[in-house]
Amino acid sequence: MTTKLANPAEMIRAGAPRLIHTDEELAEYTEALFSLTGKAERSLGDEEAIELLTALIDRYESERYPMPEAKPAEVLRFLLDQNGLSQRDVAEEMGGESIVSLVLAGKRQLNRDHIARLSRRFGVSPAVFFG
């Protein structure tokens, strides 16, 4: 065992990041992550901390708030409803109202370009559109 990891329990007692167990801890870690990612210039240590905090946050959120399986059309419909939008409002991102209608009816699949534009529009990961 290396000297750095000779006493992991002591490192955690001293404040080293650890597994997240509550939403309050999630909020603290998220704030710390935003603080690090907001820096104009980051050190190698900052980059490693960002990677670690991201992994810890992702682990907690995946276990605590698992994403239900949904078809891409269901995701799009949900995003439209949650944002009070109509098909017409996303027609530009998808190449026309008829395409939006076909996607929502399950008669056409979203393509890569649609997914990229919709994820930007709604501020979500492109992964939400992969059923």
Backbone atoms as SQL, in Angstrom:
CREATE TABLE atoms (id INTEGER PRIMARY KEY, chain TEXT, resi INTEGER, resn TEXT, atom TEXT, x REAL, y REAL, z REAL);
INSERT INTO atoms VALUES
  (1, 'A', 1, 'MET', 'N', 0.849, -1.173, 0.000),
  (2, 'A', 1, 'MET', 'CA', 0.000, 0.000, 0.000),
  (3, 'A', 1, 'MET', 'C', 0.893, 1.234, 0.000),
  (4, 'A', 2, 'THR', 'N', 0.510, 2.223, -0.784),
  (5, 'A', 2, 'THR', 'CA', 1.304, 3.441, -0.855),
  (6, 'A', 2, 'THR', 'C', 1.120, 4.272, 0.410),
  (7, 'A', 3, 'THR', 'N', 2.045, 5.174, 0.622),
  (8, 'A', 3, 'THR', 'CA', 1.987, 6.043, 1.794),
  (9, 'A', 3, 'THR', 'C', 0.722, 6.896, 1.777),
  (10, 'A', 4, 'LYS', 'N', 0.315, 7.365, 0.599),
  (11, 'A', 4, 'LYS', 'CA', -0.862, 8.211, 0.494),
  (12, 'A', 4, 'LYS', 'C', -2.122, 7.507, 0.980),
  (13, 'A', 5, 'LEU', 'N', -2.195, 6.196, 0.792),
  (14, 'A', 5, 'LEU', 'CA', -3.375, 5.441, 1.200),
  (15, 'A', 5, 'LEU', 'C', -3.134, 4.589, 2.441),
  (16, 'A', 6, 'ALA', 'N', -2.099, 4.903, 3.185),
  (17, 'A', 6, 'ALA', 'CA', -1.756, 4.111, 4.354),
  (18, 'A', 6, 'ALA', 'C', -2.883, 4.111, 5.384),
  (19, 'A', 7, 'ASN', 'N', -3.629, 5.236, 5.484),
  (20, 'A', 7, 'ASN', 'CA', -4.703, 5.303, 6.461),
  (21, 'A', 7, 'ASN', 'C', -5.924, 6.000, 5.859),
  (22, 'A', 8, 'PRO', 'N', -6.685, 5.296, 5.013),
  (23, 'A', 8, 'PRO', 'CA', -7.845, 5.909, 4.374),
  (24, 'A', 8, 'PRO', 'C', -8.876, 6.429, 5.369),
  (25, 'A', 9, 'ALA', 'N', -9.064, 5.727, 6.486),
  (26, 'A', 9, 'ALA', 'CA', -10.037, 6.180, 7.487),
  (27, 'A', 9, 'ALA', 'C', -9.641, 7.551, 8.033),
  (28, 'A', 10, 'GLU', 'N', -8.367, 7.767, 8.241),
  (29, 'A', 10, 'GLU', 'CA', -7.888, 9.064, 8.724),
  (30, 'A', 10, 'GLU', 'C', -8.097, 10.140, 7.657),
  (31, 'A', 11, 'MET', 'N', -7.897, 9.777, 6.397),
  (32, 'A', 11, 'MET', 'CA', -8.123, 10.729, 5.310),
  (33, 'A', 11, 'MET', 'C', -9.579, 11.184, 5.298),
  (34, 'A', 12, 'ILE', 'N', -10.498, 10.245, 5.484),
  (35, 'A', 12, 'ILE', 'CA', -11.915, 10.588, 5.491),
  (36, 'A', 12, 'ILE', 'C', -12.251, 11.444, 6.704),
  (37, 'A', 13, 'ARG', 'N', -11.713, 11.100, 7.864),
  (38, 'A', 13, 'ARG', 'CA', -11.933, 11.929, 9.061),
  (39, 'A', 13, 'ARG', 'C', -11.414, 13.347, 8.850),
  (40, 'A', 14, 'ALA', 'N', -10.364, 13.484, 8.041),
  (41, 'A', 14, 'ALA', 'CA', -9.773, 14.800, 7.783),
  (42, 'A', 14, 'ALA', 'C', -10.550, 15.573, 6.715),
  (43, 'A', 15, 'GLY', 'N', -11.568, 14.932, 6.107),
  (44, 'A', 15, 'GLY', 'CA', -12.403, 15.647, 5.155),
  (45, 'A', 15, 'GLY', 'C', -12.291, 15.223, 3.707),
  (46, 'A', 16, 'ALA', 'N', -11.564, 14.156, 3.430),
  (47, 'A', 16, 'ALA', 'CA', -11.459, 13.679, 2.050),
  (48, 'A', 16, 'ALA', 'C', -12.844, 13.259, 1.544),
  (49, 'A', 17, 'PRO', 'N', -13.119, 13.415, 0.262),
  (50, 'A', 17, 'PRO', 'CA', -14.424, 13.001, -0.260),
  (51, 'A', 17, 'PRO', 'C', -14.704, 11.533, 0.042),
  (52, 'A', 18, 'ARG', 'N', -15.969, 11.264, 0.291),
  (53, 'A', 18, 'ARG', 'CA', -16.387, 9.890, 0.582),
  (54, 'A', 18, 'ARG', 'C', -17.702, 9.643, -0.130),
  (55, 'A', 19, 'LEU', 'N', -18.245, 8.449, -0.019),
  (56, 'A', 19, 'LEU', 'CA', -19.520, 8.138, -0.655),
  (57, 'A', 19, 'LEU', 'C', -20.605, 9.065, -0.118),
  (58, 'A', 20, 'ILE', 'N', -21.523, 9.433, -1.001),
  (59, 'A', 20, 'ILE', 'CA', -22.632, 10.311, -0.634),
  (60, 'A', 20, 'ILE', 'C', -23.785, 9.432, -0.138),
  (61, 'A', 21, 'HIS', 'N', -24.383, 9.838, 1.006),
  (62, 'A', 21, 'HIS', 'CA', -25.470, 9.050, 1.586),
  (63, 'A', 21, 'HIS', 'C', -26.773, 9.827, 1.747),
  (64, 'A', 22, 'THR', 'N', -26.742, 11.141, 1.603),
  (65, 'A', 22, 'THR', 'CA', -27.957, 11.948, 1.795),
  (66, 'A', 22, 'THR', 'C', -28.047, 13.023, 0.718),
  (67, 'A', 23, 'ASP', 'N', -29.246, 13.562, 0.574),
  (68, 'A', 23, 'ASP', 'CA', -29.433, 14.650, -0.378),
  (69, 'A', 23, 'ASP', 'C', -28.678, 15.910, 0.068),
  (70, 'A', 24, 'GLU', 'N', -28.510, 16.070, 1.369),
  (71, 'A', 24, 'GLU', 'CA', -27.738, 17.217, 1.868),
  (72, 'A', 24, 'GLU', 'C', -26.280, 17.106, 1.442),
  (73, 'A', 25, 'GLU', 'N', -25.721, 15.912, 1.569),
  (74, 'A', 25, 'GLU', 'CA', -24.347, 15.695, 1.096),
  (75, 'A', 25, 'GLU', 'C', -24.268, 15.888, -0.406),
  (76, 'A', 26, 'LEU', 'N', -25.286, 15.425, -1.128),
  (77, 'A', 26, 'LEU', 'CA', -25.328, 15.618, -2.575),
  (78, 'A', 26, 'LEU', 'C', -25.262, 17.100, -2.914),
  (79, 'A', 27, 'ALA', 'N', -26.019, 17.913, -2.196),
  (80, 'A', 27, 'ALA', 'CA', -26.018, 19.353, -2.440),
  (81, 'A', 27, 'ALA', 'C', -24.629, 19.948, -2.182),
  (82, 'A', 28, 'GLU', 'N', -23.967, 19.512, -1.121),
  (83, 'A', 28, 'GLU', 'CA', -22.619, 20.007, -0.810),
  (84, 'A', 28, 'GLU', 'C', -21.628, 19.623, -1.906),
  (85, 'A', 29, 'TYR', 'N', -21.675, 18.377, -2.331),
  (86, 'A', 29, 'TYR', 'CA', -20.744, 17.905, -3.354),
  (87, 'A', 29, 'TYR', 'C', -21.011, 18.594, -4.693),
  (88, 'A', 30, 'THR', 'N', -22.294, 18.802, -4.998),
  (89, 'A', 30, 'THR', 'CA', -22.650, 19.478, -6.243),
  (90, 'A', 30, 'THR', 'C', -22.147, 20.916, -6.230),
  (91, 'A', 31, 'GLU', 'N', -22.295, 21.590, -5.101),
  (92, 'A', 31, 'GLU', 'CA', -21.788, 22.958, -4.979),
  (93, 'A', 31, 'GLU', 'C', -20.266, 22.994, -5.152),
  (94, 'A', 32, 'ALA', 'N', -19.585, 22.034, -4.534),
  (95, 'A', 32, 'ALA', 'CA', -18.125, 21.963, -4.674),
  (96, 'A', 32, 'ALA', 'C', -17.732, 21.699, -6.128),
  (97, 'A', 33, 'LEU', 'N', -18.470, 20.826, -6.790),
  (98, 'A', 33, 'LEU', 'CA', -18.191, 20.517, -8.196),
  (99, 'A', 33, 'LEU', 'C', -18.386, 21.751, -9.072),
  (100, 'A', 34, 'PHE', 'N', -19.480, 22.475, -8.867),
  (101, 'A', 34, 'PHE', 'CA', -19.729, 23.691, -9.654),
  (102, 'A', 34, 'PHE', 'C', -18.646, 24.729, -9.407),
  (103, 'A', 35, 'SER', 'N', -18.183, 24.813, -8.177),
  (104, 'A', 35, 'SER', 'CA', -17.121, 25.753, -7.853),
  (105, 'A', 35, 'SER', 'C', -15.846, 25.413, -8.629),
  (106, 'A', 36, 'LEU', 'N', -15.515, 24.137, -8.674),
  (107, 'A', 36, 'LEU', 'CA', -14.312, 23.707, -9.397),
  (108, 'A', 36, 'LEU', 'C', -14.453, 23.885, -10.902),
  (109, 'A', 37, 'THR', 'N', -15.611, 23.520, -11.436),
  (110, 'A', 37, 'THR', 'CA', -15.779, 23.615, -12.891),
  (111, 'A', 37, 'THR', 'C', -15.923, 25.062, -13.352),
  (112, 'A', 38, 'GLY', 'N', -16.225, 25.957, -12.421),
  (113, 'A', 38, 'GLY', 'CA', -16.353, 27.366, -12.765),
  (114, 'A', 38, 'GLY', 'C', -15.036, 28.117, -12.806),
  (115, 'A', 39, 'LYS', 'N', -13.964, 27.468, -12.393),
  (116, 'A', 39, 'LYS', 'CA', -12.657, 28.124, -12.404),
  (117, 'A', 39, 'LYS', 'C', -12.188, 28.362, -13.842),
  (118, 'A', 40, 'ALA', 'N', -11.621, 29.516, -14.075),
  (119, 'A', 40, 'ALA', 'CA', -11.092, 29.829, -15.404),
  (120, 'A', 40, 'ALA', 'C', -9.885, 28.956, -15.727),
  (121, 'A', 41, 'GLU', 'N', -9.033, 28.753, -14.743),
  (122, 'A', 41, 'GLU', 'CA', -7.852, 27.890, -14.914),
  (123, 'A', 41, 'GLU', 'C', -7.873, 26.844, -13.820),
  (124, 'A', 42, 'ARG', 'N', -7.681, 25.595, -14.228),
  (125, 'A', 42, 'ARG', 'CA', -7.718, 24.484, -13.269),
  (126, 'A', 42, 'ARG', 'C', -6.385, 23.761, -13.238),
  (127, 'A', 43, 'SER', 'N', -6.022, 23.350, -12.042),
  (128, 'A', 43, 'SER', 'CA', -4.798, 22.564, -11.871),
  (129, 'A', 43, 'SER', 'C', -5.115, 21.089, -12.129),
  (130, 'A', 44, 'LEU', 'N', -4.078, 20.270, -12.173),
  (131, 'A', 44, 'LEU', 'CA', -4.266, 18.829, -12.315),
  (132, 'A', 44, 'LEU', 'C', -5.071, 18.303, -11.124),
  (133, 'A', 45, 'GLY', 'N', -4.799, 18.825, -9.942),
  (134, 'A', 45, 'GLY', 'CA', -5.554, 18.434, -8.746),
  (135, 'A', 45, 'GLY', 'C', -7.027, 18.784, -8.873),
  (136, 'A', 46, 'ASP', 'N', -7.321, 19.965, -9.434),
  (137, 'A', 46, 'ASP', 'CA', -8.707, 20.364, -9.665),
  (138, 'A', 46, 'ASP', 'C', -9.397, 19.381, -10.604),
  (139, 'A', 47, 'GLU', 'N', -8.706, 19.025, -11.694),
  (140, 'A', 47, 'GLU', 'CA', -9.284, 18.103, -12.673),
  (141, 'A', 47, 'GLU', 'C', -9.563, 16.742, -12.048),
  (142, 'A', 48, 'GLU', 'N', -8.649, 16.265, -11.209),
  (143, 'A', 48, 'GLU', 'CA', -8.857, 14.977, -10.549),
  (144, 'A', 48, 'GLU', 'C', -10.004, 15.058, -9.551),
  (145, 'A', 49, 'ALA', 'N', -10.112, 16.187, -8.843),
  (146, 'A', 49, 'ALA', 'CA', -11.220, 16.376, -7.905),
  (147, 'A', 49, 'ALA', 'C', -12.550, 16.420, -8.658),
  (148, 'A', 50, 'ILE', 'N', -12.580, 17.071, -9.816),
  (149, 'A', 50, 'ILE', 'CA', -13.795, 17.122, -10.637),
  (150, 'A', 50, 'ILE', 'C', -14.205, 15.709, -11.037),
  (151, 'A', 51, 'GLU', 'N', -13.245, 14.924, -11.476),
  (152, 'A', 51, 'GLU', 'CA', -13.530, 13.548, -11.880),
  (153, 'A', 51, 'GLU', 'C', -14.070, 12.721, -10.712),
  (154, 'A', 52, 'LEU', 'N', -13.454, 12.856, -9.538),
  (155, 'A', 52, 'LEU', 'CA', -13.889, 12.109, -8.360),
  (156, 'A', 52, 'LEU', 'C', -15.279, 12.550, -7.913),
  (157, 'A', 53, 'LEU', 'N', -15.511, 13.854, -7.804),
  (158, 'A', 53, 'LEU', 'CA', -16.813, 14.346, -7.376),
  (159, 'A', 53, 'LEU', 'C', -17.912, 13.942, -8.361),
  (160, 'A', 54, 'THR', 'N', -17.600, 13.992, -9.646),
  (161, 'A', 54, 'THR', 'CA', -18.566, 13.580, -10.663),
  (162, 'A', 54, 'THR', 'C', -18.940, 12.113, -10.483),
  (163, 'A', 55, 'ALA', 'N', -17.952, 11.269, -10.242),
  (164, 'A', 55, 'ALA', 'CA', -18.211, 9.837, -10.045),
  (165, 'A', 55, 'ALA', 'C', -19.056, 9.599, -8.790),
  (166, 'A', 56, 'LEU', 'N', -18.752, 10.304, -7.707),
  (167, 'A', 56, 'LEU', 'CA', -19.505, 10.137, -6.461),
  (168, 'A', 56, 'LEU', 'C', -20.947, 10.627, -6.616),
  (169, 'A', 57, 'ILE', 'N', -21.117, 11.760, -7.279),
  (170, 'A', 57, 'ILE', 'CA', -22.462, 12.300, -7.507),
  (171, 'A', 57, 'ILE', 'C', -23.253, 11.372, -8.413),
  (172, 'A', 58, 'ASP', 'N', -22.635, 10.906, -9.483),
  (173, 'A', 58, 'ASP', 'CA', -23.305, 10.007, -10.417),
  (174, 'A', 58, 'ASP', 'C', -23.738, 8.721, -9.726),
  (175, 'A', 59, 'ARG', 'N', -22.882, 8.172, -8.895),
  (176, 'A', 59, 'ARG', 'CA', -23.202, 6.937, -8.173),
  (177, 'A', 59, 'ARG', 'C', -24.429, 7.139, -7.292),
  (178, 'A', 60, 'TYR', 'N', -24.433, 8.209, -6.509),
  (179, 'A', 60, 'TYR', 'CA', -25.551, 8.472, -5.607),
  (180, 'A', 60, 'TYR', 'C', -26.844, 8.701, -6.393),
  (181, 'A', 61, 'GLU', 'N', -26.790, 9.551, -7.415),
  (182, 'A', 61, 'GLU', 'CA', -28.002, 9.858, -8.179),
  (183, 'A', 61, 'GLU', 'C', -28.539, 8.630, -8.902),
  (184, 'A', 62, 'SER', 'N', -27.643, 7.788, -9.412),
  (185, 'A', 62, 'SER', 'CA', -28.081, 6.578, -10.113),
  (186, 'A', 62, 'SER', 'C', -28.792, 5.616, -9.171),
  (187, 'A', 63, 'GLU', 'N', -28.314, 5.535, -7.928),
  (188, 'A', 63, 'GLU', 'CA', -28.937, 4.643, -6.957),
  (189, 'A', 63, 'GLU', 'C', -30.204, 5.258, -6.347),
  (190, 'A', 64, 'ARG', 'N', -30.146, 6.536, -6.034),
  (191, 'A', 64, 'ARG', 'CA', -31.261, 7.203, -5.342),
  (192, 'A', 64, 'ARG', 'C', -32.370, 7.613, -6.299),
  (193, 'A', 65, 'TYR', 'N', -32.013, 8.036, -7.485),
  (194, 'A', 65, 'TYR', 'CA', -32.978, 8.529, -8.467),
  (195, 'A', 65, 'TYR', 'C', -32.770, 7.842, -9.810),
  (196, 'A', 66, 'PRO', 'N', -33.030, 6.537, -9.887),
  (197, 'A', 66, 'PRO', 'CA', -32.801, 5.837, -11.152),
  (198, 'A', 66, 'PRO', 'C', -33.734, 6.364, -12.246),
  (199, 'A', 67, 'MET', 'N', -33.190, 6.414, -13.437),
  (200, 'A', 67, 'MET', 'CA', -33.972, 6.865, -14.590),
  (201, 'A', 67, 'MET', 'C', -34.850, 5.717, -15.069),
  (202, 'A', 68, 'PRO', 'N', -36.150, 5.945, -15.166),
  (203, 'A', 68, 'PRO', 'CA', -37.008, 4.880, -15.690),
  (204, 'A', 68, 'PRO', 'C', -36.767, 4.703, -17.186),
  (205, 'A', 69, 'GLU', 'N', -36.988, 3.495, -17.657),
  (206, 'A', 69, 'GLU', 'CA', -36.860, 3.232, -19.085),
  (207, 'A', 69, 'GLU', 'C', -37.977, 3.981, -19.810),
  (208, 'A', 70, 'ALA', 'N', -37.629, 4.670, -20.865),
  (209, 'A', 70, 'ALA', 'CA', -38.634, 5.388, -21.651),
  (210, 'A', 70, 'ALA', 'C', -38.195, 5.429, -23.104),
  (211, 'A', 71, 'LYS', 'N', -39.172, 5.356, -23.975),
  (212, 'A', 71, 'LYS', 'CA', -38.896, 5.466, -25.407),
  (213, 'A', 71, 'LYS', 'C', -38.584, 6.922, -25.725),
  (214, 'A', 72, 'PRO', 'N', -37.768, 7.166, -26.749),
  (215, 'A', 72, 'PRO', 'CA', -37.407, 8.540, -27.107),
  (216, 'A', 72, 'PRO', 'C', -38.627, 9.449, -27.309),
  (217, 'A', 73, 'ALA', 'N', -39.683, 8.934, -27.932),
  (218, 'A', 73, 'ALA', 'CA', -40.886, 9.741, -28.145),
  (219, 'A', 73, 'ALA', 'C', -41.529, 10.115, -26.814),
  (220, 'A', 74, 'GLU', 'N', -41.505, 9.196, -25.848),
  (221, 'A', 74, 'GLU', 'CA', -42.062, 9.491, -24.522),
  (222, 'A', 74, 'GLU', 'C', -41.250, 10.573, -23.820),
  (223, 'A', 75, 'VAL', 'N', -39.937, 10.515, -23.980),
  (224, 'A', 75, 'VAL', 'CA', -39.064, 11.527, -23.383),
  (225, 'A', 75, 'VAL', 'C', -39.361, 12.888, -23.995),
  (226, 'A', 76, 'LEU', 'N', -39.476, 12.931, -25.309),
  (227, 'A', 76, 'LEU', 'CA', -39.773, 14.192, -25.986),
  (228, 'A', 76, 'LEU', 'C', -41.123, 14.740, -25.539),
  (229, 'A', 77, 'ARG', 'N', -42.126, 13.888, -25.480),
  (230, 'A', 77, 'ARG', 'CA', -43.459, 14.314, -25.050),
  (231, 'A', 77, 'ARG', 'C', -43.402, 14.861, -23.615),
  (232, 'A', 78, 'PHE', 'N', -42.676, 14.180, -22.744),
  (233, 'A', 78, 'PHE', 'CA', -42.525, 14.619, -21.358),
  (234, 'A', 78, 'PHE', 'C', -41.858, 15.999, -21.301),
  (235, 'A', 79, 'LEU', 'N', -40.781, 16.180, -22.055),
  (236, 'A', 79, 'LEU', 'CA', -40.078, 17.459, -22.052),
  (237, 'A', 79, 'LEU', 'C', -40.950, 18.583, -22.593),
  (238, 'A', 80, 'LEU', 'N', -41.722, 18.284, -23.622),
  (239, 'A', 80, 'LEU', 'CA', -42.649, 19.292, -24.149),
  (240, 'A', 80, 'LEU', 'C', -43.673, 19.678, -23.090),
  (241, 'A', 81, 'ASP', 'N', -44.273, 18.673, -22.450),
  (242, 'A', 81, 'ASP', 'CA', -45.286, 18.934, -21.418),
  (243, 'A', 81, 'ASP', 'C', -44.709, 19.726, -20.246),
  (244, 'A', 82, 'GLN', 'N', -43.539, 19.314, -19.772),
  (245, 'A', 82, 'GLN', 'CA', -42.930, 19.969, -18.607),
  (246, 'A', 82, 'GLN', 'C', -42.549, 21.420, -18.879),
  (247, 'A', 83, 'ASN', 'N', -42.298, 21.724, -20.135),
  (248, 'A', 83, 'ASN', 'CA', -41.893, 23.079, -20.498),
  (249, 'A', 83, 'ASN', 'C', -43.013, 23.889, -21.142),
  (250, 'A', 84, 'GLY', 'N', -44.217, 23.316, -21.156),
  (251, 'A', 84, 'GLY', 'CA', -45.367, 24.014, -21.722),
  (252, 'A', 84, 'GLY', 'C', -45.208, 24.345, -23.198),
  (253, 'A', 85, 'LEU', 'N', -44.594, 23.427, -23.939),
  (254, 'A', 85, 'LEU', 'CA', -44.328, 23.660, -25.359),
  (255, 'A', 85, 'LEU', 'C', -45.219, 22.790, -26.229),
  (256, 'A', 86, 'SER', 'N', -45.370, 23.206, -27.463),
  (257, 'A', 86, 'SER', 'CA', -46.122, 22.422, -28.446),
  (258, 'A', 86, 'SER', 'C', -45.140, 21.845, -29.471),
  (259, 'A', 87, 'GLN', 'N', -45.653, 21.026, -30.358),
  (260, 'A', 87, 'GLN', 'CA', -44.825, 20.467, -31.423),
  (261, 'A', 87, 'GLN', 'C', -44.207, 21.579, -32.258),
  (262, 'A', 88, 'ARG', 'N', -44.967, 22.619, -32.480),
  (263, 'A', 88, 'ARG', 'CA', -44.498, 23.746, -33.295),
  (264, 'A', 88, 'ARG', 'C', -43.236, 24.377, -32.683),
  (265, 'A', 89, 'ASP', 'N', -43.151, 24.360, -31.345),
  (266, 'A', 89, 'ASP', 'CA', -42.020, 25.002, -30.665),
  (267, 'A', 89, 'ASP', 'C', -40.689, 24.299, -30.898),
  (268, 'A', 90, 'VAL', 'N', -40.710, 23.012, -31.228),
  (269, 'A', 90, 'VAL', 'CA', -39.457, 22.283, -31.482),
  (270, 'A', 90, 'VAL', 'C', -39.307, 21.897, -32.954),
  (271, 'A', 91, 'ALA', 'N', -40.197, 22.414, -33.783),
  (272, 'A', 91, 'ALA', 'CA', -40.151, 22.076, -35.211),
  (273, 'A', 91, 'ALA', 'C', -38.829, 22.475, -35.841),
  (274, 'A', 92, 'GLU', 'N', -38.291, 23.613, -35.441),
  (275, 'A', 92, 'GLU', 'CA', -37.022, 24.073, -36.018),
  (276, 'A', 92, 'GLU', 'C', -35.884, 23.111, -35.689),
  (277, 'A', 93, 'GLU', 'N', -35.855, 22.609, -34.459),
  (278, 'A', 93, 'GLU', 'CA', -34.800, 21.665, -34.060),
  (279, 'A', 93, 'GLU', 'C', -34.885, 20.346, -34.815),
  (280, 'A', 94, 'MET', 'N', -36.097, 20.012, -35.257),
  (281, 'A', 94, 'MET', 'CA', -36.298, 18.693, -35.857),
  (282, 'A', 94, 'MET', 'C', -36.573, 18.715, -37.355),
  (283, 'A', 95, 'GLY', 'N', -36.599, 19.887, -37.959),
  (284, 'A', 95, 'GLY', 'CA', -36.784, 19.957, -39.398),
  (285, 'A', 95, 'GLY', 'C', -38.225, 20.060, -39.854),
  (286, 'A', 96, 'GLY', 'N', -39.119, 20.418, -38.970),
  (287, 'A', 96, 'GLY', 'CA', -40.509, 20.633, -39.364),
  (288, 'A', 96, 'GLY', 'C', -41.492, 19.959, -38.432),
  (289, 'A', 97, 'GLU', 'N', -42.709, 20.511, -38.410),
  (290, 'A', 97, 'GLU', 'CA', -43.754, 19.968, -37.536),
  (291, 'A', 97, 'GLU', 'C', -44.139, 18.543, -37.902),
  (292, 'A', 98, 'SER', 'N', -44.097, 18.235, -39.191),
  (293, 'A', 98, 'SER', 'CA', -44.490, 16.886, -39.605),
  (294, 'A', 98, 'SER', 'C', -43.538, 15.837, -39.030),
  (295, 'A', 99, 'ILE', 'N', -42.257, 16.168, -38.958),
  (296, 'A', 99, 'ILE', 'CA', -41.286, 15.223, -38.391),
  (297, 'A', 99, 'ILE', 'C', -41.550, 15.045, -36.895),
  (298, 'A', 100, 'VAL', 'N', -41.823, 16.145, -36.207),
  (299, 'A', 100, 'VAL', 'CA', -42.141, 16.063, -34.776),
  (300, 'A', 100, 'VAL', 'C', -43.348, 15.155, -34.588),
  (301, 'A', 101, 'SER', 'N', -44.366, 15.347, -35.391),
  (302, 'A', 101, 'SER', 'CA', -45.587, 14.547, -35.302),
  (303, 'A', 101, 'SER', 'C', -45.305, 13.066, -35.536),
  (304, 'A', 102, 'LEU', 'N', -44.481, 12.768, -36.546),
  (305, 'A', 102, 'LEU', 'CA', -44.145, 11.371, -36.839),
  (306, 'A', 102, 'LEU', 'C', -43.349, 10.741, -35.700),
  (307, 'A', 103, 'VAL', 'N', -42.425, 11.495, -35.120),
  (308, 'A', 103, 'VAL', 'CA', -41.635, 10.977, -33.994),
  (309, 'A', 103, 'VAL', 'C', -42.542, 10.692, -32.808),
  (310, 'A', 104, 'LEU', 'N', -43.424, 11.640, -32.481),
  (311, 'A', 104, 'LEU', 'CA', -44.313, 11.459, -31.325),
  (312, 'A', 104, 'LEU', 'C', -45.302, 10.318, -31.545),
  (313, 'A', 105, 'ALA', 'N', -45.637, 10.047, -32.805),
  (314, 'A', 105, 'ALA', 'CA', -46.545, 8.938, -33.123),
  (315, 'A', 105, 'ALA', 'C', -45.808, 7.598, -33.175),
  (316, 'A', 106, 'GLY', 'N', -44.476, 7.627, -33.053),
  (317, 'A', 106, 'GLY', 'CA', -43.698, 6.394, -33.100),
  (318, 'A', 106, 'GLY', 'C', -43.457, 5.879, -34.501),
  (319, 'A', 107, 'LYS', 'N', -43.696, 6.709, -35.499),
  (320, 'A', 107, 'LYS', 'CA', -43.532, 6.299, -36.892),
  (321, 'A', 107, 'LYS', 'C', -42.186, 6.694, -37.471),
  (322, 'A', 108, 'ARG', 'N', -41.433, 7.449, -36.707),
  (323, 'A', 108, 'ARG', 'CA', -40.097, 7.863, -37.144),
  (324, 'A', 108, 'ARG', 'C', -39.201, 7.950, -35.918),
  (325, 'A', 109, 'GLN', 'N', -37.940, 7.595, -36.108),
  (326, 'A', 109, 'GLN', 'CA', -36.969, 7.646, -35.018),
  (327, 'A', 109, 'GLN', 'C', -36.246, 8.989, -35.004),
  (328, 'A', 110, 'LEU', 'N', -35.810, 9.388, -33.828),
  (329, 'A', 110, 'LEU', 'CA', -34.946, 10.564, -33.733),
  (330, 'A', 110, 'LEU', 'C', -33.591, 10.208, -34.311),
  (331, 'A', 111, 'ASN', 'N', -33.002, 11.125, -35.079),
  (332, 'A', 111, 'ASN', 'CA', -31.647, 10.882, -35.567),
  (333, 'A', 111, 'ASN', 'C', -30.646, 11.625, -34.684),
  (334, 'A', 112, 'ARG', 'N', -29.386, 11.458, -34.973),
  (335, 'A', 112, 'ARG', 'CA', -28.320, 12.069, -34.170),
  (336, 'A', 112, 'ARG', 'C', -28.458, 13.579, -34.074),
  (337, 'A', 113, 'ASP', 'N', -28.759, 14.210, -35.188),
  (338, 'A', 113, 'ASP', 'CA', -28.897, 15.661, -35.220),
  (339, 'A', 113, 'ASP', 'C', -30.072, 16.118, -34.361),
  (340, 'A', 114, 'HIS', 'N', -31.201, 15.412, -34.460),
  (341, 'A', 114, 'HIS', 'CA', -32.360, 15.738, -33.624),
  (342, 'A', 114, 'HIS', 'C', -31.978, 15.668, -32.148),
  (343, 'A', 115, 'ILE', 'N', -31.336, 14.575, -31.780),
  (344, 'A', 115, 'ILE', 'CA', -30.969, 14.351, -30.377),
  (345, 'A', 115, 'ILE', 'C', -30.028, 15.441, -29.886),
  (346, 'A', 116, 'ALA', 'N', -29.042, 15.795, -30.680),
  (347, 'A', 116, 'ALA', 'CA', -28.099, 16.850, -30.279),
  (348, 'A', 116, 'ALA', 'C', -28.824, 18.179, -30.062),
  (349, 'A', 117, 'ARG', 'N', -29.693, 18.522, -31.001),
  (350, 'A', 117, 'ARG', 'CA', -30.415, 19.806, -30.894),
  (351, 'A', 117, 'ARG', 'C', -31.397, 19.814, -29.733),
  (352, 'A', 118, 'LEU', 'N', -32.113, 18.707, -29.546),
  (353, 'A', 118, 'LEU', 'CA', -33.082, 18.639, -28.453),
  (354, 'A', 118, 'LEU', 'C', -32.391, 18.645, -27.091),
  (355, 'A', 119, 'SER', 'N', -31.269, 17.956, -26.992),
  (356, 'A', 119, 'SER', 'CA', -30.568, 17.944, -25.707),
  (357, 'A', 119, 'SER', 'C', -30.068, 19.339, -25.348),
  (358, 'A', 120, 'ARG', 'N', -29.604, 20.092, -26.350),
  (359, 'A', 120, 'ARG', 'CA', -29.198, 21.485, -26.107),
  (360, 'A', 120, 'ARG', 'C', -30.410, 22.340, -25.727),
  (361, 'A', 121, 'ARG', 'N', -31.490, 22.170, -26.455),
  (362, 'A', 121, 'ARG', 'CA', -32.701, 22.973, -26.224),
  (363, 'A', 121, 'ARG', 'C', -33.226, 22.794, -24.795),
  (364, 'A', 122, 'PHE', 'N', -33.249, 21.531, -24.328),
  (365, 'A', 122, 'PHE', 'CA', -33.827, 21.245, -23.027),
  (366, 'A', 122, 'PHE', 'C', -32.791, 21.140, -21.901),
  (367, 'A', 123, 'GLY', 'N', -31.504, 21.240, -22.250),
  (368, 'A', 123, 'GLY', 'CA', -30.464, 21.167, -21.224),
  (369, 'A', 123, 'GLY', 'C', -30.387, 19.800, -20.564),
  (370, 'A', 124, 'VAL', 'N', -30.550, 18.760, -21.359),
  (371, 'A', 124, 'VAL', 'CA', -30.467, 17.390, -20.838),
  (372, 'A', 124, 'VAL', 'C', -29.388, 16.616, -21.574),
  (373, 'A', 125, 'SER', 'N', -28.966, 15.535, -20.995),
  (374, 'A', 125, 'SER', 'CA', -27.984, 14.676, -21.642),
  (375, 'A', 125, 'SER', 'C', -28.613, 14.006, -22.864),
  (376, 'A', 126, 'PRO', 'N', -27.852, 13.874, -23.950),
  (377, 'A', 126, 'PRO', 'CA', -28.380, 13.130, -25.107),
  (378, 'A', 126, 'PRO', 'C', -28.802, 11.713, -24.741),
  (379, 'A', 127, 'ALA', 'N', -28.224, 11.161, -23.690),
  (380, 'A', 127, 'ALA', 'CA', -28.517, 9.793, -23.281),
  (381, 'A', 127, 'ALA', 'C', -29.991, 9.582, -22.936),
  (382, 'A', 128, 'VAL', 'N', -30.716, 10.631, -22.543),
  (383, 'A', 128, 'VAL', 'CA', -32.124, 10.466, -22.182),
  (384, 'A', 128, 'VAL', 'C', -32.972, 10.048, -23.377),
  (385, 'A', 129, 'PHE', 'N', -32.459, 10.290, -24.594),
  (386, 'A', 129, 'PHE', 'CA', -33.221, 9.951, -25.788),
  (387, 'A', 129, 'PHE', 'C', -32.931, 8.549, -26.311),
  (388, 'A', 130, 'PHE', 'N', -32.047, 7.815, -25.641),
  (389, 'A', 130, 'PHE', 'CA', -31.754, 6.442, -26.047),
  (390, 'A', 130, 'PHE', 'C', -32.563, 5.512, -25.171),
  (391, 'A', 131, 'GLY', 'N', -33.599, 4.883, -25.737),
  (392, 'A', 131, 'GLY', 'CA', -34.533, 4.063, -24.969),
  (393, 'A', 131, 'GLY', 'C', -33.940, 2.851, -24.345);
